[in-house]
Amino acid sequence: MKLTQKQRDQLWAEQWPYSEARISDEKSARNTEIFKSNHYQNAQVRYGFA
């Protein structure tokens, strides 16, 4: 999705962003041959309140 300049400007409040993003990785090793990796991305994008 491509945002216009106006939409990009509306992602920010007067002093802080409206939007939030959280990215986390979980990695674990069961033994020397089995590895597990989980990647999580959560975002809340709010705009249009200006």
N, CA, C, O and CB atoms as a CASP TS submission, in Angstrom:
PFRMAT TS
TARGET T0000
AUTHOR 0000-0000-0000
METHOD Language model
MODEL 1
PARENT N/A
ATOM      1  N   MET     1       0.843  -1.174   0.000  1.00  0.00           N
ATOM      2  CA  MET     1       0.000   0.000   0.000  1.00  0.00           C
ATOM      3  C   MET     1       0.884   1.231   0.000  1.00  0.00           C
ATOM      4  O   MET     1       1.789   1.343   0.827  1.00  0.00           O
ATOM      5  CB  MET     1      -0.957   0.001   1.210  1.00  0.00           C
ATOM      6  N   LYS     2       0.644   2.128  -0.886  1.00  0.00           N
ATOM      7  CA  LYS     2       1.418   3.355  -0.965  1.00  0.00           C
ATOM      8  C   LYS     2       0.602   4.496  -0.364  1.00  0.00           C
ATOM      9  O   LYS     2      -0.558   4.692  -0.726  1.00  0.00           O
ATOM     10  CB  LYS     2       1.817   3.669  -2.433  1.00  0.00           C
ATOM     11  N   LEU     3       1.208   5.245   0.551  1.00  0.00           N
ATOM     12  CA  LEU     3       0.524   6.350   1.211  1.00  0.00           C
ATOM     13  C   LEU     3       0.844   7.667   0.524  1.00  0.00           C
ATOM     14  O   LEU     3       1.947   7.874   0.017  1.00  0.00           O
ATOM     15  CB  LEU     3       0.912   6.417   2.689  1.00  0.00           C
ATOM     16  N   THR     4      -0.136   8.542   0.519  1.00  0.00           N
ATOM     17  CA  THR     4       0.115   9.895   0.027  1.00  0.00           C
ATOM     18  C   THR     4       0.847  10.677   1.125  1.00  0.00           C
ATOM     19  O   THR     4       0.930  10.231   2.269  1.00  0.00           O
ATOM     20  CB  THR     4      -1.229  10.611  -0.383  1.00  0.00           C
ATOM     21  N   GLN     5       1.370  11.837   0.761  1.00  0.00           N
ATOM     22  CA  GLN     5       2.055  12.672   1.747  1.00  0.00           C
ATOM     23  C   GLN     5       1.102  13.078   2.867  1.00  0.00           C
ATOM     24  O   GLN     5       1.494  13.108   4.033  1.00  0.00           O
ATOM     25  CB  GLN     5       2.648  13.921   1.075  1.00  0.00           C
ATOM     26  N   LYS     6      -0.145  13.390   2.521  1.00  0.00           N
ATOM     27  CA  LYS     6      -1.134  13.769   3.537  1.00  0.00           C
ATOM     28  C   LYS     6      -1.379  12.617   4.515  1.00  0.00           C
ATOM     29  O   LYS     6      -1.457  12.838   5.723  1.00  0.00           O
ATOM     30  CB  LYS     6      -2.460  14.188   2.868  1.00  0.00           C
ATOM     31  N   GLN     7      -1.501  11.383   3.994  1.00  0.00           N
ATOM     32  CA  GLN     7      -1.700  10.223   4.863  1.00  0.00           C
ATOM     33  C   GLN     7      -0.484  10.001   5.760  1.00  0.00           C
ATOM     34  O   GLN     7      -0.639   9.674   6.937  1.00  0.00           O
ATOM     35  CB  GLN     7      -1.978   8.965   4.025  1.00  0.00           C
ATOM     36  N   ARG     8       0.712  10.172   5.224  1.00  0.00           N
ATOM     37  CA  ARG     8       1.922  10.019   6.046  1.00  0.00           C
ATOM     38  C   ARG     8       1.953  11.060   7.154  1.00  0.00           C
ATOM     39  O   ARG     8       2.319  10.754   8.289  1.00  0.00           O
ATOM     40  CB  ARG     8       3.190  10.135   5.176  1.00  0.00           C
ATOM     41  N   ASP     9       1.567  12.301   6.824  1.00  0.00           N
ATOM     42  CA  ASP     9       1.544  13.367   7.833  1.00  0.00           C
ATOM     43  C   ASP     9       0.533  13.070   8.931  1.00  0.00           C
ATOM     44  O   ASP     9       0.754  13.441  10.084  1.00  0.00           O
ATOM     45  CB  ASP     9       1.219  14.711   7.180  1.00  0.00           C
ATOM     46  N   GLN    10      -0.578  12.402   8.595  1.00  0.00           N
ATOM     47  CA  GLN    10      -1.615  12.117   9.580  1.00  0.00           C
ATOM     48  C   GLN    10      -1.249  10.966  10.512  1.00  0.00           C
ATOM     49  O   GLN    10      -1.955  10.723  11.490  1.00  0.00           O
ATOM     50  CB  GLN    10      -2.909  11.804   8.878  1.00  0.00           C
ATOM     51  N   LEU    11      -0.168  10.259  10.231  1.00  0.00           N
ATOM     52  CA  LEU    11       0.287   9.201  11.137  1.00  0.00           C
ATOM     53  C   LEU    11       0.919   9.764  12.403  1.00  0.00           C
ATOM     54  O   LEU    11       1.188   9.020  13.346  1.00  0.00           O
ATOM     55  CB  LEU    11       1.281   8.296  10.428  1.00  0.00           C
ATOM     56  N   TRP    12       1.157  11.055  12.431  1.00  0.00           N
ATOM     57  CA  TRP    12       1.834  11.684  13.573  1.00  0.00           C
ATOM     58  C   TRP    12       0.925  12.692  14.244  1.00  0.00           C
ATOM     59  O   TRP    12       0.197  13.426  13.576  1.00  0.00           O
ATOM     60  CB  TRP    12       3.134  12.366  13.128  1.00  0.00           C
ATOM     61  N   ALA    13       0.968  12.726  15.567  1.00  0.00           N
ATOM     62  CA  ALA    13       0.219  13.719  16.338  1.00  0.00           C
ATOM     63  C   ALA    13       1.075  14.977  16.440  1.00  0.00           C
ATOM     64  O   ALA    13       2.080  15.112  15.742  1.00  0.00           O
ATOM     65  CB  ALA    13      -0.164  13.173  17.764  1.00  0.00           C
ATOM     66  N   GLU    14       0.683  15.865  17.284  1.00  0.00           N
ATOM     67  CA  GLU    14       1.464  17.085  17.488  1.00  0.00           C
ATOM     68  C   GLU    14       2.848  16.768  18.046  1.00  0.00           C
ATOM     69  O   GLU    14       3.832  17.393  17.649  1.00  0.00           O
ATOM     70  CB  GLU    14       0.725  18.038  18.430  1.00  0.00           C
ATOM     71  N   GLN    15       2.935  15.804  18.962  1.00  0.00           N
ATOM     72  CA  GLN    15       4.189  15.536  19.654  1.00  0.00           C
ATOM     73  C   GLN    15       4.631  14.083  19.572  1.00  0.00           C
ATOM     74  O   GLN    15       5.793  13.802  19.866  1.00  0.00           O
ATOM     75  CB  GLN    15       4.063  15.931  21.084  1.00  0.00           C
ATOM     76  N   TRP    16       3.789  13.163  19.198  1.00  0.00           N
ATOM     77  CA  TRP    16       4.140  11.744  19.205  1.00  0.00           C
ATOM     78  C   TRP    16       3.351  11.021  18.106  1.00  0.00           C
ATOM     79  O   TRP    16       2.374  11.566  17.593  1.00  0.00           O
ATOM     80  CB  TRP    16       3.856  11.108  20.604  1.00  0.00           C
ATOM     81  N   PRO    17       3.758   9.813  17.745  1.00  0.00           N
ATOM     82  CA  PRO    17       3.040   9.099  16.692  1.00  0.00           C
ATOM     83  C   PRO    17       1.714   8.511  17.188  1.00  0.00           C
ATOM     84  O   PRO    17       1.596   8.120  18.349  1.00  0.00           O
ATOM     85  CB  PRO    17       3.917   7.990  16.133  1.00  0.00           C
ATOM     86  N   TYR    18       0.734   8.455  16.307  1.00  0.00           N
ATOM     87  CA  TYR    18      -0.506   7.744  16.605  1.00  0.00           C
ATOM     88  C   TYR    18      -0.289   6.241  16.525  1.00  0.00           C
ATOM     89  O   TYR    18      -0.943   5.470  17.228  1.00  0.00           O
ATOM     90  CB  TYR    18      -1.621   8.174  15.641  1.00  0.00           C
ATOM     91  N   SER    19       0.628   5.833  15.669  1.00  0.00           N
ATOM     92  CA  SER    19       0.795   4.423  15.364  1.00  0.00           C
ATOM     93  C   SER    19       1.768   3.749  16.321  1.00  0.00           C
ATOM     94  O   SER    19       2.656   4.387  16.887  1.00  0.00           O
ATOM     95  CB  SER    19       1.269   4.252  13.941  1.00  0.00           C
ATOM     96  N   GLU    20       1.580   2.457  16.485  1.00  0.00           N
ATOM     97  CA  GLU    20       2.448   1.656  17.343  1.00  0.00           C
ATOM     98  C   GLU    20       2.828   0.391  16.602  1.00  0.00           C
ATOM     99  O   GLU    20       2.027  -0.166  15.852  1.00  0.00           O
ATOM    100  CB  GLU    20       1.756   1.319  18.694  1.00  0.00           C
ATOM    101  N   ALA    21       4.053  -0.060  16.814  1.00  0.00           N
ATOM    102  CA  ALA    21       4.487  -1.323  16.218  1.00  0.00           C
ATOM    103  C   ALA    21       5.331  -2.073  17.238  1.00  0.00           C
ATOM    104  O   ALA    21       6.106  -1.478  17.987  1.00  0.00           O
ATOM    105  CB  ALA    21       5.287  -1.084  14.896  1.00  0.00           C
ATOM    106  N   ARG    22       5.166  -3.385  17.251  1.00  0.00           N
ATOM    107  CA  ARG    22       5.958  -4.233  18.137  1.00  0.00           C
ATOM    108  C   ARG    22       6.459  -5.425  17.333  1.00  0.00           C
ATOM    109  O   ARG    22       5.676  -6.152  16.722  1.00  0.00           O
ATOM    110  CB  ARG    22       5.125  -4.700  19.378  1.00  0.00           C
ATOM    111  N   ILE    23       7.755  -5.610  17.342  1.00  0.00           N
ATOM    112  CA  ILE    23       8.368  -6.728  16.636  1.00  0.00           C
ATOM    113  C   ILE    23       9.184  -7.515  17.650  1.00  0.00           C
ATOM    114  O   ILE    23       9.998  -6.941  18.374  1.00  0.00           O
ATOM    115  CB  ILE    23       9.260  -6.241  15.437  1.00  0.00           C
ATOM    116  N   SER    24       8.971  -8.820  17.706  1.00  0.00           N
ATOM    117  CA  SER    24       9.725  -9.639  18.648  1.00  0.00           C
ATOM    118  C   SER    24      10.103 -10.973  18.011  1.00  0.00           C
ATOM    119  O   SER    24       9.415 -11.480  17.126  1.00  0.00           O
ATOM    120  CB  SER    24       8.911  -9.871  19.932  1.00  0.00           C
ATOM    121  N   ASP    25      11.191 -11.512  18.477  1.00  0.00           N
ATOM    122  CA  ASP    25      11.682 -12.815  18.031  1.00  0.00           C
ATOM    123  C   ASP    25      11.834 -13.725  19.239  1.00  0.00           C
ATOM    124  O   ASP    25      12.312 -13.301  20.292  1.00  0.00           O
ATOM    125  CB  ASP    25      13.033 -12.679  17.269  1.00  0.00           C
ATOM    126  N   GLU    26      11.433 -14.953  19.085  1.00  0.00           N
ATOM    127  CA  GLU    26      11.652 -15.975  20.116  1.00  0.00           C
ATOM    128  C   GLU    26      12.452 -17.100  19.480  1.00  0.00           C
ATOM    129  O   GLU    26      12.071 -17.637  18.439  1.00  0.00           O
ATOM    130  CB  GLU    26      10.290 -16.509  20.712  1.00  0.00           C
ATOM    131  N   LYS    27      13.558 -17.449  20.113  1.00  0.00           N
ATOM    132  CA  LYS    27      14.395 -18.534  19.595  1.00  0.00           C
ATOM    133  C   LYS    27      14.701 -19.501  20.724  1.00  0.00           C
ATOM    134  O   LYS    27      14.976 -19.092  21.852  1.00  0.00           O
ATOM    135  CB  LYS    27      15.710 -17.985  18.967  1.00  0.00           C
ATOM    136  N   SER    28      14.650 -20.784  20.410  1.00  0.00           N
ATOM    137  CA  SER    28      14.970 -21.797  21.417  1.00  0.00           C
ATOM    138  C   SER    28      15.637 -22.987  20.733  1.00  0.00           C
ATOM    139  O   SER    28      15.418 -23.245  19.550  1.00  0.00           O
ATOM    140  CB  SER    28      13.690 -22.247  22.187  1.00  0.00           C
ATOM    141  N   ALA    29      16.437 -23.691  21.487  1.00  0.00           N
ATOM    142  CA  ALA    29      17.123 -24.883  20.986  1.00  0.00           C
ATOM    143  C   ALA    29      16.696 -26.074  21.838  1.00  0.00           C
ATOM    144  O   ALA    29      16.855 -26.067  23.059  1.00  0.00           O
ATOM    145  CB  ALA    29      18.683 -24.700  21.014  1.00  0.00           C
ATOM    146  N   ARG    30      16.160 -27.085  21.186  1.00  0.00           N
ATOM    147  CA  ARG    30      15.769 -28.310  21.893  1.00  0.00           C
ATOM    148  C   ARG    30      17.000 -29.166  22.184  1.00  0.00           C
ATOM    149  O   ARG    30      17.159 -29.712  23.276  1.00  0.00           O
ATOM    150  CB  ARG    30      14.736 -29.117  21.062  1.00  0.00           C
ATOM    151  N   ASN    31      17.854 -29.265  21.187  1.00  0.00           N
ATOM    152  CA  ASN    31      19.140 -29.952  21.333  1.00  0.00           C
ATOM    153  C   ASN    31      20.051 -29.404  20.234  1.00  0.00           C
ATOM    154  O   ASN    31      19.747 -28.350  19.675  1.00  0.00           O
ATOM    155  CB  ASN    31      18.985 -31.541  21.236  1.00  0.00           C
ATOM    156  N   THR    32      21.138 -30.067  19.907  1.00  0.00           N
ATOM    157  CA  THR    32      22.067 -29.528  18.914  1.00  0.00           C
ATOM    158  C   THR    32      21.548 -29.604  17.488  1.00  0.00           C
ATOM    159  O   THR    32      22.152 -29.021  16.588  1.00  0.00           O
ATOM    160  CB  THR    32      23.367 -30.253  18.999  1.00  0.00           C
ATOM    161  N   GLU    33      20.438 -30.310  17.257  1.00  0.00           N
ATOM    162  CA  GLU    33      19.912 -30.474  15.901  1.00  0.00           C
ATOM    163  C   GLU    33      18.563 -29.798  15.668  1.00  0.00           C
ATOM    164  O   GLU    33      18.194 -29.553  14.519  1.00  0.00           O
ATOM    165  CB  GLU    33      19.786 -31.926  15.592  1.00  0.00           C
ATOM    166  N   ILE    34      17.828 -29.495  16.721  1.00  0.00           N
ATOM    167  CA  ILE    34      16.478 -28.946  16.570  1.00  0.00           C
ATOM    168  C   ILE    34      16.437 -27.536  17.147  1.00  0.00           C
ATOM    169  O   ILE    34      16.711 -27.320  18.328  1.00  0.00           O
ATOM    170  CB  ILE    34      15.425 -29.854  17.266  1.00  0.00           C
ATOM    171  N   PHE    35      16.087 -26.586  16.287  1.00  0.00           N
ATOM    172  CA  PHE    35      15.948 -25.199  16.704  1.00  0.00           C
ATOM    173  C   PHE    35      14.548 -24.704  16.342  1.00  0.00           C
ATOM    174  O   PHE    35      13.952 -25.155  15.364  1.00  0.00           O
ATOM    175  CB  PHE    35      17.039 -24.309  16.044  1.00  0.00           C
ATOM    176  N   LYS    36      14.045 -23.789  17.128  1.00  0.00           N
ATOM    177  CA  LYS    36      12.728 -23.221  16.880  1.00  0.00           C
ATOM    178  C   LYS    36      12.868 -21.701  16.890  1.00  0.00           C
ATOM    179  O   LYS    36      13.521 -21.134  17.766  1.00  0.00           O
ATOM    180  CB  LYS    36      11.681 -23.707  17.946  1.00  0.00           C
ATOM    181  N   SER    37      12.253 -21.055  15.914  1.00  0.00           N
ATOM    182  CA  SER    37      12.322 -19.603  15.818  1.00  0.00           C
ATOM    183  C   SER    37      10.937 -19.073  15.458  1.00  0.00           C
ATOM    184  O   SER    37      10.351 -19.492  14.460  1.00  0.00           O
ATOM    185  CB  SER    37      13.384 -19.157  14.765  1.00  0.00           C
ATOM    186  N   ASN    38      10.418 -18.159  16.265  1.00  0.00           N
ATOM    187  CA  ASN    38       9.124 -17.509  16.010  1.00  0.00           C
ATOM    188  C   ASN    38       9.351 -16.015  15.864  1.00  0.00           C
ATOM    189  O   ASN    38      10.095 -15.409  16.635  1.00  0.00           O
ATOM    190  CB  ASN    38       8.100 -17.805  17.156  1.00  0.00           C
ATOM    191  N   HIS    39       8.709 -15.433  14.876  1.00  0.00           N
ATOM    192  CA  HIS    39       8.802 -13.993  14.639  1.00  0.00           C
ATOM    193  C   HIS    39       7.388 -13.421  14.709  1.00  0.00           C
ATOM    194  O   HIS    39       6.475 -13.917  14.048  1.00  0.00           O
ATOM    195  CB  HIS    39       9.481 -13.676  13.248  1.00  0.00           C
ATOM    196  N   TYR    40       7.217 -12.382  15.510  1.00  0.00           N
ATOM    197  CA  TYR    40       5.910 -11.758  15.687  1.00  0.00           C
ATOM    198  C   TYR    40       5.986 -10.292  15.277  1.00  0.00           C
ATOM    199  O   TYR    40       6.948  -9.599  15.608  1.00  0.00           O
ATOM    200  CB  TYR    40       5.425 -11.892  17.153  1.00  0.00           C
ATOM    201  N   GLN    41       4.979  -9.827  14.563  1.00  0.00           N
ATOM    202  CA  GLN    41       4.870  -8.424  14.180  1.00  0.00           C
ATOM    203  C   GLN    41       3.438  -7.979  14.449  1.00  0.00           C
ATOM    204  O   GLN    41       2.489  -8.507  13.868  1.00  0.00           O
ATOM    205  CB  GLN    41       5.265  -8.204  12.674  1.00  0.00           C
ATOM    206  N   ASN    42       3.301  -7.023  15.315  1.00  0.00           N
ATOM    207  CA  ASN    42       1.987  -6.468  15.640  1.00  0.00           C
ATOM    208  C   ASN    42       2.026  -4.963  15.377  1.00  0.00           C
ATOM    209  O   ASN    42       2.984  -4.287  15.752  1.00  0.00           O
ATOM    210  CB  ASN    42       1.589  -6.772  17.132  1.00  0.00           C
ATOM    211  N   ALA    43       0.991  -4.447  14.738  1.00  0.00           N
ATOM    212  CA  ALA    43       0.949  -3.014  14.458  1.00  0.00           C
ATOM    213  C   ALA    43      -0.473  -2.500  14.618  1.00  0.00           C
ATOM    214  O   ALA    43      -1.447  -3.171  14.278  1.00  0.00           O
ATOM    215  CB  ALA    43       1.476  -2.714  13.038  1.00  0.00           C
ATOM    216  N   GLN    44      -0.556  -1.292  15.145  1.00  0.00           N
ATOM    217  CA  GLN    44      -1.813  -0.557  15.208  1.00  0.00           C
ATOM    218  C   GLN    44      -1.562   0.782  14.518  1.00  0.00           C
ATOM    219  O   GLN    44      -0.838   1.633  15.032  1.00  0.00           O
ATOM    220  CB  GLN    44      -2.317  -0.365  16.705  1.00  0.00           C
ATOM    221  N   VAL    45      -2.157   0.948  13.376  1.00  0.00           N
ATOM    222  CA  VAL    45      -1.964   2.182  12.610  1.00  0.00           C
ATOM    223  C   VAL    45      -3.240   2.993  12.704  1.00  0.00           C
ATOM    224  O   VAL    45      -4.314   2.547  12.302  1.00  0.00           O
ATOM    225  CB  VAL    45      -1.594   1.885  11.116  1.00  0.00           C
ATOM    226  N   ARG    46      -3.101   4.188  13.241  1.00  0.00           N
ATOM    227  CA  ARG    46      -4.254   5.082  13.394  1.00  0.00           C
ATOM    228  C   ARG    46      -3.936   6.391  12.698  1.00  0.00           C
ATOM    229  O   ARG    46      -2.895   6.995  12.955  1.00  0.00           O
ATOM    230  CB  ARG    46      -4.601   5.322  14.903  1.00  0.00           C
ATOM    231  N   TYR    47      -4.806   6.825  11.834  1.00  0.00           N
ATOM    232  CA  TYR    47      -4.615   8.118  11.211  1.00  0.00           C
ATOM    233  C   TYR    47      -5.971   8.712  10.854  1.00  0.00           C
ATOM    234  O   TYR    47      -6.998   8.037  10.931  1.00  0.00           O
ATOM    235  CB  TYR    47      -3.719   8.000   9.962  1.00  0.00           C
ATOM    236  N   GLY    48      -5.961   9.951  10.473  1.00  0.00           N
ATOM    237  CA  GLY    48      -7.197  10.607  10.090  1.00  0.00           C
ATOM    238  C   GLY    48      -7.856  11.373  11.210  1.00  0.00           C
ATOM    239  O   GLY    48      -8.988  11.834  11.061  1.00  0.00           O
ATOM    240  N   PHE    49      -7.168  11.522  12.339  1.00  0.00           N
ATOM    241  CA  PHE    49      -7.742  12.247  13.468  1.00  0.00           C
ATOM    242  C   PHE    49      -7.390  13.722  13.456  1.00  0.00           C
ATOM    243  O   PHE    49      -7.910  14.490  14.266  1.00  0.00           O
ATOM    244  CB  PHE    49      -7.282  11.633  14.759  1.00  0.00           C
ATOM    245  N   ALA    50      -6.514  14.129  12.547  1.00  0.00           N
ATOM    246  CA  ALA    50      -6.061  15.523  12.528  1.00  0.00           C
ATOM    247  C   ALA    50      -7.134  16.418  11.922  1.00  0.00           C
ATOM    248  O   ALA    50      -6.941  17.629  11.818  1.00  0.00           O
ATOM    249  CB  ALA    50      -4.743  15.659  11.737  1.00  0.00           C
TER
END
